[in-house]
Amino acid sequence: MSLLYIIGTPIGNLGDISFRAKEILGNCDIIACEDTRVTIKLINHLGLSKKLISCRAHNEEAAAKKLISLLDEGKTVAYTSDAGTPALSDPGAFMARRAAEAGHDVIPIPGPSAFAALLSVAGGFDKSVIFEGFLSPKPGRRRSRLKELLDTGCGFVLYESPYRIVKLFTDLAEFDSERYVCLGREMTKLHEEYLRGSAGEINEILQKKAENGGIKGEFSLYVSGKS
């Protein structure tokens, strides 16, 4: 029986890597990662030298078979996604299940998560919060699912790209312009920013930003429940 470690890595600031994560990455035999070009930056930052294997969403099944073979040989494997905690809008879940089914221990190494980080500063009071991640890029599906989430009465967290954030807020303000939201942009990075207020207020801010040079950065959005 071998070990597969699922490791949370920084969502932006590399200083957020944990001591335990660094130790595991340094001691494992192989690092499987979502994108070797991204993970190598972290590995270099930590002063490590390790063999990296790509395990992206589109090749996750094939990569899992290869990694299980390595685990069967007694190798210790660590898995990281590009940023944050694997399996939260990132690859990793398939490999974790297959490795466990093959009889290997799958161990979490807790670390950064945009979902948890945003909730910690959002100022929400929800008893239940739904993690949805990215909505469909198709307008009809996006609007339908957004309406369903609003109707649950629970808080929820979404991820969105700079290319669709204005469209998302246009829909959100149309459905419930008074709903309290907290929008995080480029969290933990150089241009980190948070906007708090009603959906209508933040929508107006984003519309103006879009008109005055465009919008940049990756977004995490908390939307409060009805209460």
C-alpha positions as CSV (number, residue, x, y, z in Angstrom):
1,M,0.0,0.0,0.0
2,S,1.4,3.4,-1.0
3,L,0.4,7.0,-0.3
4,L,-1.2,9.6,-2.6
5,Y,-1.2,13.1,-1.1
6,I,-3.7,15.6,-2.3
7,I,-2.0,19.0,-1.6
8,G,-3.5,22.5,-1.4
9,T,-1.2,25.1,-3.0
10,P,-1.2,28.9,-3.0
11,I,-4.0,30.6,-5.0
12,G,-1.6,33.5,-5.7
13,N,1.0,34.4,-3.1
14,L,3.6,31.6,-3.0
15,G,4.3,32.5,0.6
16,D,1.0,30.8,1.5
17,I,2.4,27.3,1.0
18,S,2.3,25.4,4.3
19,F,5.4,23.8,6.0
20,R,3.8,20.4,5.8
21,A,3.0,20.8,2.1
22,K,6.6,21.8,1.4
23,E,7.8,18.7,3.4
24,I,5.6,16.3,1.5
25,L,6.6,17.8,-1.9
26,G,10.2,17.5,-0.9
27,N,10.0,13.8,0.3
28,C,7.6,12.3,-2.3
29,D,8.9,10.3,-5.3
30,I,6.7,12.0,-7.9
31,I,4.5,15.1,-8.2
32,A,1.4,14.8,-10.4
33,C,0.0,18.2,-11.4
34,E,-2.6,19.9,-13.4
35,D,-0.1,21.9,-15.4
36,T,3.7,21.2,-15.1
37,R,4.4,24.7,-16.3
38,V,2.6,26.2,-13.3
39,T,3.8,23.7,-10.7
40,I,7.4,24.0,-11.7
41,K,7.3,27.7,-10.6
42,L,6.3,26.6,-7.1
43,I,8.8,23.8,-7.0
44,N,11.6,26.2,-8.1
45,H,10.4,28.7,-5.4
46,L,10.8,26.0,-2.8
47,G,14.2,25.0,-4.1
48,L,13.2,21.4,-4.9
49,S,13.9,19.2,-7.8
50,K,11.2,16.6,-8.6
51,K,9.8,14.6,-11.5
52,L,6.5,16.1,-12.6
53,I,3.7,14.3,-14.4
54,S,0.8,16.1,-16.1
55,C,-2.7,15.1,-14.8
56,R,-5.1,17.5,-16.5
57,A,-8.9,17.2,-16.7
58,H,-8.7,16.0,-20.3
59,N,-6.2,13.2,-19.5
60,E,-7.2,12.5,-15.9
61,E,-8.4,8.9,-16.5
62,A,-5.2,7.9,-18.4
63,A,-3.0,9.7,-15.9
64,A,-4.7,8.0,-13.0
65,K,-3.9,4.6,-14.5
66,K,-0.3,5.6,-14.8
67,L,-0.1,6.9,-11.3
68,I,-1.8,3.9,-9.8
69,S,0.9,1.8,-11.4
70,L,3.5,3.9,-9.7
71,L,1.6,3.5,-6.4
72,D,1.5,-0.2,-7.0
73,E,5.3,-0.1,-7.3
74,G,5.5,1.5,-3.8
75,K,6.1,5.1,-5.0
76,T,4.8,8.0,-2.9
77,V,2.9,10.5,-5.1
78,A,1.8,14.0,-4.4
79,Y,-0.9,15.8,-6.5
80,T,-1.4,19.5,-6.9
81,S,-3.7,21.5,-9.1
82,D,-2.7,24.9,-10.5
83,A,-3.9,26.8,-7.5
84,G,-5.8,26.1,-4.3
85,T,-7.2,22.8,-3.3
86,P,-7.6,20.0,-5.9
87,A,-11.1,18.8,-6.7
88,L,-12.7,22.2,-6.0
89,S,-13.4,23.3,-9.6
90,D,-10.0,21.6,-10.4
91,P,-9.0,18.1,-11.4
92,G,-8.1,15.5,-8.7
93,A,-11.3,13.9,-7.6
94,F,-11.1,11.1,-10.2
95,M,-7.5,10.2,-9.3
96,A,-8.3,10.2,-5.6
97,R,-11.2,7.8,-6.0
98,R,-9.3,5.5,-8.3
99,A,-6.3,5.4,-6.0
100,A,-8.5,4.6,-3.0
101,E,-10.4,1.9,-5.0
102,A,-7.0,0.4,-5.8
103,G,-6.3,0.0,-2.1
104,H,-3.9,3.0,-1.6
105,D,-4.2,5.6,1.1
106,V,-5.3,9.0,-0.1
107,I,-4.3,11.7,2.4
108,P,-5.2,15.4,2.3
109,I,-2.6,18.1,3.0
110,P,-4.9,21.1,3.8
111,G,-4.0,24.4,2.2
112,P,-5.3,27.5,0.5
113,S,-8.8,27.6,-1.2
114,A,-10.4,30.6,-2.9
115,F,-13.7,29.4,-1.6
116,A,-12.7,29.4,2.1
117,A,-10.6,32.5,1.7
118,L,-13.5,34.5,0.3
119,L,-15.9,33.3,2.9
120,S,-13.5,34.4,5.7
121,V,-13.7,38.1,4.5
122,A,-17.2,38.2,2.9
123,G,-19.1,39.1,6.1
124,G,-21.9,36.6,5.4
125,F,-24.2,35.1,8.0
126,D,-25.4,32.0,6.2
127,K,-25.8,28.7,8.0
128,S,-25.5,26.9,4.7
129,V,-23.3,27.9,1.8
130,I,-23.3,26.2,-1.6
131,F,-20.0,25.9,-3.6
132,E,-20.9,26.1,-7.2
133,G,-17.7,27.1,-8.9
134,F,-18.0,28.1,-12.5
135,L,-21.4,28.5,-14.1
136,S,-22.0,27.5,-17.7
137,P,-20.6,30.0,-20.3
138,K,-23.9,29.5,-22.2
139,P,-26.3,32.4,-21.3
140,G,-29.4,30.3,-21.0
141,R,-27.8,27.7,-18.7
142,R,-26.0,30.4,-16.7
143,R,-29.2,32.3,-16.0
144,S,-31.2,29.2,-15.2
145,R,-28.7,27.9,-12.7
146,L,-28.2,31.4,-11.2
147,K,-31.9,31.7,-10.6
148,E,-32.0,28.3,-9.0
149,L,-29.2,29.2,-6.6
150,L,-30.9,32.4,-5.6
151,D,-34.1,30.6,-4.9
152,T,-32.5,28.2,-2.5
153,G,-32.2,30.8,0.2
154,C,-28.6,29.7,0.9
155,G,-25.5,31.6,0.3
156,F,-23.3,30.5,-2.6
157,V,-19.9,31.0,-4.0
158,L,-19.0,31.2,-7.7
159,Y,-15.8,31.5,-9.7
160,E,-15.7,33.6,-12.9
161,S,-13.3,34.9,-15.5
162,P,-12.8,38.5,-16.4
163,Y,-14.5,37.8,-19.8
164,R,-17.8,36.9,-18.2
165,I,-18.0,38.7,-14.9
166,V,-20.0,41.6,-16.2
167,K,-22.5,39.3,-17.9
168,L,-22.9,37.4,-14.6
169,F,-23.5,40.5,-12.7
170,T,-26.0,41.8,-15.2
171,D,-28.0,38.7,-14.7
172,L,-27.6,38.8,-10.9
173,A,-28.7,42.4,-10.7
174,E,-31.7,41.7,-12.8
175,F,-32.8,38.8,-10.6
176,D,-32.2,40.4,-7.2
177,S,-30.4,43.7,-7.2
178,E,-30.6,44.0,-3.4
179,R,-28.8,40.8,-2.6
180,Y,-25.6,41.3,-0.6
181,V,-22.5,40.2,-2.3
182,C,-18.7,40.2,-1.9
183,L,-16.5,40.0,-5.0
184,G,-12.9,39.1,-4.7
185,R,-10.5,39.9,-7.5
186,E,-6.9,38.5,-7.8
187,M,-7.1,37.2,-4.3
188,T,-3.7,37.1,-2.5
189,K,-2.0,38.6,-5.5
190,L,-0.4,42.0,-6.2
191,H,-3.7,43.7,-7.3
192,E,-6.0,42.1,-4.8
193,E,-9.3,43.8,-4.4
194,Y,-12.7,43.3,-2.7
195,L,-16.0,44.9,-3.5
196,R,-18.9,44.6,-1.0
197,G,-22.5,45.8,-1.4
198,S,-25.7,45.0,-3.1
199,A,-25.7,43.1,-6.4
200,G,-27.0,46.3,-8.1
201,E,-24.2,48.5,-6.6
202,I,-21.4,46.1,-7.6
203,N,-22.9,45.7,-11.1
204,E,-22.8,49.5,-11.6
205,I,-19.1,49.5,-10.5
206,L,-18.2,46.7,-12.9
207,Q,-20.1,48.3,-15.8
208,K,-18.1,51.5,-15.3
209,K,-14.8,49.6,-15.1
210,A,-15.7,47.8,-18.3
211,E,-16.4,51.1,-20.1
212,N,-13.1,52.6,-18.8
213,G,-10.5,50.2,-20.1
214,G,-11.9,46.8,-19.3
215,I,-11.7,44.3,-16.5
216,K,-8.7,42.1,-15.6
217,G,-8.1,39.3,-13.1
218,E,-9.8,36.2,-11.8
219,F,-12.9,36.5,-9.6
220,S,-14.5,34.7,-6.7
221,L,-18.0,35.8,-5.8
222,Y,-20.0,35.3,-2.6
223,V,-23.7,35.8,-2.8
224,S,-25.7,35.9,0.5
225,G,-28.8,33.9,1.2
226,K,-32.2,35.7,1.3
227,S,-32.0,36.3,5.0
